[in-house]
Amino acid sequence: MSYKHPSGEEFQGVIGRTIEESKPWWPESKIRQGAPNVVLIVLDDTGFAHLGCYGSTLATPNIDALAGDGVRFSGFHTTALCSPTRACVLTGRNPHAVGMRGVSNFDTGFPNMRGAVPKSAATLAEILRDNGYATFATGKWHLAPMSECSAAGPFANWPLQKGFDRYYGFLQGETDQFYPELTCDNHFVPVPGTPEDGYHVSEDIVDKSAAMIRDTTSLVPEKPFFLYLAFGAMHAPHQAPQRYLDKWRGKFDAGWDAAREEWFARQKQMGIVPPDTKLAPHNPGVRPWNALSANEQRFAARLQEAFAAMLEHTDEQIGRLVAFLKEIGQWDNTLFIVMSDNGASQEGGATGVLDEMKWFNGIGENVDQAVERLDDIGTLNSHSNIPWGWAQAGNTPLKWYKQNTHGGGVRDPLVMHFPGRLAAPGGIRPQFCHAIDITPTVLDIIGIEQPPVVGGVPQMPIHGTSLKPVLDEPEAKLPRPAQYFEMLGHRGIWKDGWKAVTHHEHGVPFDQDRWELYNLDSDFSECDDLAAAEPARLKEMIDLWWQEAERHGVLPLDDRRALGLFLASRRPGMPAARRRFVYRPPVSHIVSDVCPPVARGWVTEVDIEHPSGGGDGALVARGSINSGFVLYIKDGRLHFDYNAFHDHTRLAGAAPVAPGRRKIGLAVERRADGGGDVSISVDGVPVASGRIPQLLFLISSIGMDIGKSYAPVCGDYREPFAYPGRIHTVTFTLPDMPALRGETISQVRAAEAQQ
C-alpha cells in the first residue's frame, strides 16, 4: 500500500504503513558541479571613452588588465538610461516590454512604464538560482518603484524577491558615497563607518560581496555563484578619498578639447574605433575650452579631477575583488563582466555643478562663487557633476549623452574575461550587440536553456542574442534582428549596420522630429547624415521603428515632464498618498520618494517626553551636509537649520526646553517670492522665527530619519546624534493647494538623472 503525501511533493520513493514497507527518495541536487561562476559589474554614467582600455588617460589599470586578457566590445549598446538598461541586462528583454521605459521612480499608468519587471520576465538570478547557483546582489538596485522602497514595502520588486539570495546596497538611483542609504536584504541598516574612519560605499559593497562569496565557497564549495555588483560610480555625486583627489590635481588644466583629441588618437591606435572615424563636433552648448573664463576653466577642471579620482578608486575596488577570487581559487572558473549602463551624464549642465541638486531645482551654478569652494569638490562637502564638455569627452568620439539615443547615450564599454575560454584574448569585438544580450550569453555559456515557466508563471521570449559565438570566433556574425531605441521621446533603430535616429525636442510633435540616417559600418561616430541622400532607406527605417515599437510595447510615446509621471506614487496605499503624515518612532529610515514633499511649506509637530536632565539630539533630519533640514535640541535649546547648498538659515530658542511632555512645533509657510517664513515653538509658544530665502523643490536625494540624523545636515553635531528622550509622534501637515508646476518638473529632472 502507498499513498500521496498531502504536501503534494512529487515523491518518487514508496510510502507504506511502516518504514519496512517504504523506500526513501531525495530529489537530485540542482548544483551543476564545475559550472562557472558569474560576476557582472555594472558601472554608472561611464562613457564609451572613459576607461583606459577604451582610449582615455584616466587610471583604470585593473579593468584594463581584464581587457588585456579578455575581450572588449566596441559595438555594445544600452538604452541610454539606468533602470531600463539594468532591466535589459537582468532579463534579456527589451525595456518597454518589461515595464521599464524610464526610471523605476515613474509609473505612467501604461504597461511600458510600471517601474517594475513583471513575473513573466524572470531575472537571470531567478533562473540561475533554480539551477543550483547562489545569487548575490550588491550596490545600486533601482529596479523597484521607489514609492515601494520604504519599510512598509511592498517588497515584491526588491532584490530578494527577484531571485537574489542576499542583497546589500542602496535602492535609489544615486546615493552619497560617504553617507549612503543602505539596505541589507529587506531592511534598512546604518552605515558601518564614518568618513573619518575612511568609509566609502564602493569599498563597503566589495567587502560585502567577498563575504557572501566566502560563506558559500567555504560551506558548499561545489556550488557556483552569481554576483551582480552595481557601483554608485560613476554617477554623481563624484566623491573619493582625499589621496585620490590629490593625485589628479592639475591633470586636466589643458581642457576637454585637448583631452578629446588625445583620447581619440588613442582609440584609433588601439583599434577601438576604425581608422577613418571622425571626431564628432561639439554638442550644442559645449564651448571651446579656450573660450571659457579663467574661473570656468578652474571649476571645470576640478570637477573632472573628482570624476577621475572616483573612477580610479572604483577600479581599485574591482582589483580587490579580482584578487580575492584568485586568493580563494575561484578566478579560473569565473566569467567576469564589466559594463556601463549608459553614456556620460549631461546633468552637470554647461558649467558643471558643485551640487547637482541645484540642477534639479533649476538653479544655475554661479561659477565665480563656486571657485571659492574648489577644495570641497570630491569630498563629503560636495555633490558634484561634470559639465557637458567633459561629458562629451567621456563619450569620445560620439555625439550627445546619457538620455539620448545617439551614440553618446547608447554606445558603451563592455569587457568580458573568462580564463582559457576566449578566442584571441586581448582582442576587440566590433559586432553590434545590446544589453539584452547579456542574459542569453550567460545562459548559453553555462548551458541552460530559457525556461518556459518560472515560479509557475509562463515566460515571454528572451529578445537578446547570445554573444558566445563571437567569444569563440572573433569574426563570427551574430544573427540578430533590428534593435529599436526610445528614451524620453528620443528614438532610434538599428538594422544590418544602418541606424536612423532622432533627437526629440520636448513639446515638439513627434511627427515633426527630424530623423537622421547613418551607416555605422563606415561612420562609427554618426557624423555623415545620409537622410537626404537616401530618403527611401530612411523611410524604410522609420517604418521599421514603428513596427518594432508596436511589437515591443513602446507605445504610447510620452515626453511629459509633469505630474502624470508620479501619479502612481500618490495613489491610495502608498506612503506619500496623503497630506498628513503621522510617524510613531522608532521607525526605519525613510527614502526621499516617500518623504513628505515640503516644497510648498509644511507644519511639523513633535510630541516628546524630554528627559529631566535634559538631552541633545535630532528630532527630525532630512538630507545631508550638502542640502536638507534638521530640527534638533543642542545645549538644551531647540534649533532648526535649513541648508540650501551650504547656505544655512538657522533658528535657535533662547531658553532650554523644560523636561516633561512637550509639543515641539515647526512651521514653514511659503511666500509668493518662493522663500519661506519659518518659526519654531515649544508648547505652542514661539521661541524663534526667520526667513528662508528660497524653498527648494527637491531638497535632497537622501531621505529622512526621526530621532536621529542619518548624516549631519549642519556642523553643530556628528551623526547619529540620537535623541535620548522619548518621541511619541511626529506629524507633518502639508498645505491644501495644488502642486506647483516647478515642483513636478524638478521631480522629473531629478529622477531622470538618478540612473
N, C-alpha and C positions, 0 to 999 in steps of 0.2 A: 504494500500500500504506500502511496506517496501523494502529496498534495502541494498546491502552490502557496507559498508564504504570503500572508496578507500585504506585505510591503510591495509586492509586485515585482521584486527583483527577478531578473532573467537568470534563474538559478539552473545550472547545468549538472548538478550532482543529483543525489537521491535523498529525499526526506522520508524516513519511515517512522514507525511508532517509537523505536528505540535507536540508540546510536549504533547498535549492532546491525540493524537493518538499513542503515543510512550511509551515504557516501558524500564526504565534504567536497567542496569545489571553491576555487578562488578565481576571480577574473584575472585575465592575463595583464601583466603590467603594461602601461602605456608608454613607459620610458623607452625612448629609442637610444639604446646604448651606442655610443660613438657618434651620435648626431651632433652637428656643430652648434656651438653657442652662437648667439647673435647679439651684437652690440650695435645699436642705432643711435647715433648722436646727432641732434638737431641744433644748429646754431640759428640765431635770430637776426634778421636785418643785416646779413652778411652778403655783400655784393659779389658779383662774378669775379672781380679782380682782387678782393681783399686778402685772400690767403696768399702766402708767399709762393706756393706751387701753382698759383693762377696768375702770377705776374707782379704782385705788389712787393714793396720793400719792407713791409711790416713783418714782425717776427712771429712766425708760426712753424718753428722747426719740427715739432712733433707731428703736426698734420702733414708737413712736407715729407717727413720720413715715411709716413703711411703711404703717401702718394708715390714715393720713390720705389717702394716695394709692392705697391698695389696698382690701381688704375684710376685715372682722372677722367671724368666725363665732361666734355665741352659743349654737349648738346642737351644737358639736363634742364628741365623746365618745371616751374612750380605754378601756383595760382596767383602770385603777387601779394598774398596776404597770409597771415599766420594760421588762424583756425582752419580755413579751407585747405591749406597745404597739409596740415597735420592730419586732417580727416582723410585726405587722399592717401597719405603715406601709410596710415594705420589700417585702412580698409581696402585699398586698391580700387576704389571707385571715385568717380568724378564728384566734385564738392556739392554741386546743386542737387545731385541725385541723392545725397545723404544729408540734406538739410543744412548745409554749411556754406552758403554762397558768400557770407561775410563772417564777421567775428561772432563768437558764441555769446556775446552780450546782447545780440539782436534776436528778435523773433517778430517777423513782419506779418504773421498770420497766414503765410503761404508755405507749402511743403518744402520749397527750396531754401528757406531760412528759418529754421527752428532753433538753431544754436545747439543742436544735439544730434548725434548719429543714431539712426533707427536700429532696432534689433535685427532688421533684415540685412544689415551691412555689418556683420561681425568683424571685430578688430583682429589684427594679426595676433595680438596677445590672447584673445579668446581661442583662436584656432590652435595656437601653439600650446596653450595650457591643456586643451583637450587632447593633445598629442604628447603629453608627458613632460612638457617644459615647465620650469619655474619661471615666473614672469614678474619683472620689476619695472616700475616707472619712477624716475626721479626728475626733479626740476619743474619746468613750466608745463602746465596742462592745457588750459584754455580751450577745452572741448566740452564744457558743460555750460549751460546758461548761467551767467553769473548771478542772476536772481535766485538760482537754486543752490548757490555756494555758501550759504550760511549754515550755522549749526542745526537749523531746522530742516535742512535738505529741501526737496527730496534728493536722495543720493544716487539715483539711477544712472546718472551720467558722470559720476566721479570715477577715478581710475579703477578702484577695486570692483566696481560694477561693470567695467568694460574690459575685463579679462586679466587684470594685474593682481598678483597675489599680495604685493606690497607697494606702497607709494610713500614718497617723501618729497615735498616740493611746494610750489605755490600754484594756486588755481587760476589766478588772474593773468592777464596778458603781459603784465610787467610787475616788477617789484623793486624796492630799494635793495641794493646788493649788500648793504651793511645791516639793515633792519628789515629783512624780508618777512612777508606774511606766510608763515609756514603751516603746512598741513601734513600730518602723518596718518596714513591710511584714511580714516573717515573723521578725523578730529583735528582741530587746530592745536598747535603746540608753540611754546615760547621759543625764541631764538636762543640757541645753546651757548652763545658767546657774545662779546661786545666788540666794537671796532678797536677799542683799546687792547683787547686780548688778541687782536689780529684776525677777528672773524670776517669771513666773506662767504656769501652763499654758494659761489661756484666751488669753493673748496669743500664746503659742507656737503653738497649733494654728491660729490665724488666720493667723499668718505662714506656716506650712507650707501652709495652704490656698491662700494667694495665690501661693506659689512654684510649686505644682503647676499652678495655672491659668495662671500667667505662662509656664511652659515650653511648655504646649500651644498657647496662643494666639500665642506668638511663632513657634513652629516650624510649626504647621499651623493657621493662623488660621481656616480654614473648618470646623474640627472642633468641634462643640458639646461641652459638658462637663456632667457631673452631679457636684455636690459635696454629700455628706452630712456635715454638720458637727454633731456632738453634744457640747455643752458638758458639763463636770462640774457646772456651775452649773445649778440651784440646790440640788443635792444637798449634804448635809453631806460634808465639813467646809466651813463658811462662812468663807472666807478671802479677803482682799482687800488690796491695797496700803494702806499706812497713811493716805495722803491721803484715800482714800475712807472709811475708818473715821472719820477726824477730822470729816469733813463731816456725819456723821449723829449726832454726839453730842447727846443730849438731845432728839432729834426724836420719840421715842416714849414720853416720860415720862407722857403722858396715858393710855396704856394701850390695850389691844386693844378694849375696848368703844367708846371714842371713835373709834378708827380704823374699826371695822366700821360704825358709824353714818355716818361721813363718806364712806367708800368706797361704801357702799350708796346714799347720796344721789347721789353722782357717777354711779353706774351707771344710776340712773333718769334722771338728767339727760342722759346720753349716749345713752340708749336701748338699752344693753346688756341690761337686763332690762326687762320690761313694767312700766308704772307701778303696777299693782296687786300687784306681787310683795311677798311678806312676807319679813322677815329671819328666818331660822331661829333657834330658841332655842339657847342654849349646848349644845354636845355634852356628854354625861356626863363629869364630871371637870374641865370648864372652869369656874373660879370667876369671879365678877365681879372686875374689876380692883381695885376699892376694898376687896375682901375679902382681898387679898394683903398680906403684911407688907412693910415698907419694903425689906428686903433682897430679897424675892421680886420686887418691882417693879423694883428696880435691876438685878437679874440678868436678868430677862425683857426689859427694855428694851434692855439692852446686847446681848443675843443677837439681837434684831430689828434693831439697828443694823448688826450684822455681815451679816445677811441683806440688808439694803437696800444696803449698800456693795458686796457681791458682785454683786448684781443690776445696779447702776449700772455697775460695771466690765465686766460681761458685755455690757451694752447698748452700751457704748463700743466693744467689740471687734466687735460686729455693725456698728456705724457705720463702723469702719475697713475692714471687708470691702466694704461698700457703696461707700465712697469709692474703694477700689481698683478695683472693677468699672467705676465711672464713668470713672476715670482711663484704663483700657485700652480704653474704648469698647465694653464688653460689657453695660452696665447695661440699655440699652433693649431688649435681646433676651434678658432673663433672667427666668424665673419664679422668684420669691423667696418662700419659705415659712418661717414661724416658728411653732412649736407647742410645747406641753408634753406630756410623756409620761404624766402623772398629776397628781392634786391635791397640795396641800401635805402635807408629811410629818407623820406622828404619832409618829415615832421619838424625838422630843425629850422625850416624856412630859409630865406635868402641869407640871413646873417648867422644862423645858428642861435641856440638859446642856452642860457645859463640854467634855466629851469623850464622843462618842457610844458609844465602846467600853464605857463604864460601863453604858449601857442594854443593850448586847449581853450583858454579863456579869451582868445582873440587879442591878446596884449602883445604889441611889438616889443622886441628887445632894444633897449637903449644901450648901444654898444659902448658909447663914451662913459656910461656909468658902469657897465659890466666889466670893463677892463680894470676897474678898481678892485675887482674880486677874482683876478686871474688865478690866484693860488688856491681858490676854493674848487676850481674845476677838476672833476675827477675824484673829489673827496666826498665824505658824507654830507658836506655843506653845499652840494650842488646836485642837480637832476638834469644834466646837460645832454644836448644832442647836437650833431654836426650840421653845418649849413649845406645848402644844395650843392655848392661847388665841390665839397669833399665827398658828398654822397655820389655825385656823378663820377668822381674819380674812382670810388669804390666799385662802380659798375662798368668801368672801362672795358671795352671801347663802346659801350652801348648807350642808348637813349633812355631818358626818363628814369623812374624809380619804383620802389615798392608802391603798391596800389595801382600801377599802370600795367597794361598788357603788352607794351613794347618790351624789347629785350631787357632793359634795365630793371624791369619789375619781375620778369618771369624766368630769365636765364640765370642759373645759379650754380655754385660749386657742388660737386658730388664726388667723393673719394670712397673707393671700396678696397679693402685689404683682406686677403684670405690666404695665409701662408701655404705655398705649394699647390694652390688650386687655380691660379690665374695664369692665362697665357700672356706672354710678353709683359711681365710686371714692369712697372715704371712707365707704361705707355699711356696714350690718350685715346679715348673712345669718342669720336665726333658724332655718333649716331644720335638722332633726335630721341629723347626719352622724357619721361614725365614723372612727377611724384606718385602717380597712380601705379607706377611700375615697381615700386619698392616691395610691396607685399607679395605680388606674384613671383618676383625674383627670389625672395627668401624662401617661399614655399617650394619653388622649383629646385633650389639648391638642396633643401632638406629632403625633398621627395614626397611632399604632401600635396594632395590634390585639394582644390577648394571643396569644402564640404557643402552638400546641398541644403543641409539643415544644421543650425547651431542653436543649442538651447531650446529646441522644439520649434524654432522659427525658420521657415523656408528663406533661403538667401537669394538676394539679387545677384546677377552675374558680376564677376570682377571685370572692370573695364581696362585694367592695365595689361601690359605685356611683359613677360619675363625677360630680363636682361642677361640671363645666363648664357645665351648664345654668343654675345659679344665678350663675355668674360672668358669663354673658351676659345673664341676665334675673333681677333680684333677687327677683321673686315666683314664680319657677318652682317647680313641685312636683317632688320627686325620687321616682321610682317605686322605692321600696325596700321590701324585706320586713322582717319582725321582726328585731330585734337583741337577742341574749342577752348577759348579763354573768355571769361567775363568777370569783371571786378568793378563794382560801383559804377556800372554803366560803360566802362571801357571794355572793348571787345576785341577778339582776335580769333583766327582759325589757321591751323597748320595742316597741310596735306602734301605729301611727296616733295618736301623741300620748299614749298611755297607758303607764304604767310600773308594773309590780309589782316589789317589791324586798324583800329580807330581809337583816337584819344578823345573821349567824350567830355564835353563841357557841361557842367551841371546846369540844368534848366533848359538846355537846348533840346528840341525834339529829337528823338533817336533817329528818325528818318532823315534828319539833316546832318548827321555825323559824316565827316569826310573820311572815307576809307583809303588806306594806303596799301600798296602791294609790293612785296619783296620776294626775291629768290634767295632764300637763305643759303643755298648751296654755293652761291657766288657772292653773297652780300651778307656776311656774318653780322654786321652791326646795323643793318636796316638803314642804310644811307641812301640807296638809289631807289626811289619810289617809281615803280613801273605801272602805276594805276592808269595814267594817261596813255601809255604805250600799249597796254594790254587790257582794254576795257572788257572784253569778253571773258577773259580769265578772272578778272576782278568780280564781275557779276556772278560767275560760277562759284567763286569762293564765298561771296556774301550769301548767296542762296544756300550753300552748304552750311554756313554758320547757322542760319535759321533752322535748317533740318536737324543739325546736331543739338541746337538749343531746345527744340521741342522733344527730341529723343531723351535728353539727359535732365530735363526738368529745370532748365534755366529760366523759363518764363514764369511770371511776368518780369520784364525789365523794370528796374526800380532804381532811381538815383535820388530818392528822397534824403534830405537832411533835416528831418523833422521828427516830431513826437511819435509818428507811426512806427518807427523802428524800435521803440521802447514800450509800446502799449502793453505788451505781454507781461513785462515785469511789474506792471501796476494792476494786473488782474487779481480778482479775489483769491486768497490763499497764498499770495506772495508777500514777503516781508515788507515791501515798500508800498503795498496797496492800501495806504491809509494816510490820514492827516495827523493822527495822534498815535504816538509810539510810546508804549509803556514797557520798560525793562525792569526785571526783578533780579538784581545781582545775587550771586555771581553768574555772569553769562559769558559765553565764549566770545572771542574776537569777532567783530562784525565787519565783513568786507564792504568796500565802498559802494558797490552796486545796490546794497540793501540798507545802507545808512539813511537816516532822514535827510532828504535834499534840503540844504539850508541856504540856497542862493537867494530865496525870497524873504529871508528873515525867519526867525523862529523864537520860541519860548521854551526854555528848559527849566524843569523843577526837579530838584534832587532832595529826597526825603532821607535824612541821615540821623544816625544816633552818634553824636560826636563824643569822643572819649573825655572823661573828666580831666585827664592830664593833658588834654589837647592832642593833636596829631596832624602831621602834614601828609599830603598825598594827593594824587589826581582823582577827581570825581568823574570827569568825562574828558577824554582826549581823542582827537581825530587828526590824522595826518602825521607829519614828521617835522624835522627841523627846517625843512625847505618850504613847507606851507601846511597850514592846519589851524586848529584852535584847541585850547585846553582850559578847563575850569578846574581850579585846584586850591588847596589850602597850603600856605607856606608861612612859616614862622607864626602859625596860629591864625593868620589873616586870610580872608577869601581873595583870590586872584582870578583874573581872566586874561588870556593872551590870544589875540587874533593875528596869526602870522601869514602875511601875504608876501611870500618870496623874500623873507628876511626883513620885511618892513612890518614892525610889530605895533599893534595897538594894545596897550596894557592898562588894566584897571586893577586897583587894589583897595580893599577896605582898610579903614584906619584902625579899627579895634579888632581884637581877637574874636573868633567865633566862640560863643559860650558853649559849655558842654551841655549834653542832653539832646532831646529830639528837636531837630531844626529843619526848616524848609529853606533850602538854598535856591535862589532864583537867578536866571539869566534871561534877558530879553534883548533880542536884536530886531529892530524894525527897519526895513529897507526904505531908504529915501528915494525920491524921484531922480536924484542925480546918480544913483547906483551905489551910493555909500550906505552906511547903516548907523543908526543911533543905538548905542548899547548901554545896558545898565546891569548891575549885579545887586542882589539883595539877600538879606537874611531875615527869615520870618516875615517877609513882605515889606521890610524896611530897606529902602535903597541905601547902599553903602558906597557906591562909586558909579560914575557914568562917563561916557566918552563918545567919540565918533570914529567909525571905521571909514577910511577914505573910499574904499571900493569893496563891495562884497563879491567874492569870486563865484562864478557859476559852477565850476568844478574845483573844489578846494584841494583835493589830493587823490591820488590813486591808492593811497594807504587808508585803511578803514578806521574803525573806532573801537575803543576799549572803555569800559566802565570800571571804576575803582582802581585803575592803574593806567600807566601810559606806556603803550606798546613801544613807542620811540619818543625821544624828547621833542617837544614842539618848540620849546624855548630853552634858554641857558640856565634857568632857575633850578633845575633838578636833573637827576640822572634816572634813566629807566631802571626798574619798572615803576618806581615812585608809588607804591601801593598805599592806598588809604587805609589806616589802621582801624577806623571806626566801622560801623555797620551802615550800609546803604540799603534802605528798604526798597525804594523805587527811584527810577529816573524816567521822567516823562518829557517827551518832545512834542510840541504842538506847532503845526505849520499854519500859515495864513490861508484862508479860504479864498483863493483867487486863481485865475488861470495861470498855467506855467508860462514863463516868459520865453519868447522865441529864441533869444540868445542862449538861454539855458539849454534848450534842446540841441541847438547847433553845437554848443560846446561838448555836450554829452556824446554826440555822434563823432566829433573830431577826436575826442579822447579815446573812444572805443575803437575807432578805425586805426589809431596809431598804436594801440596796445596789442600788437601782434607778436 
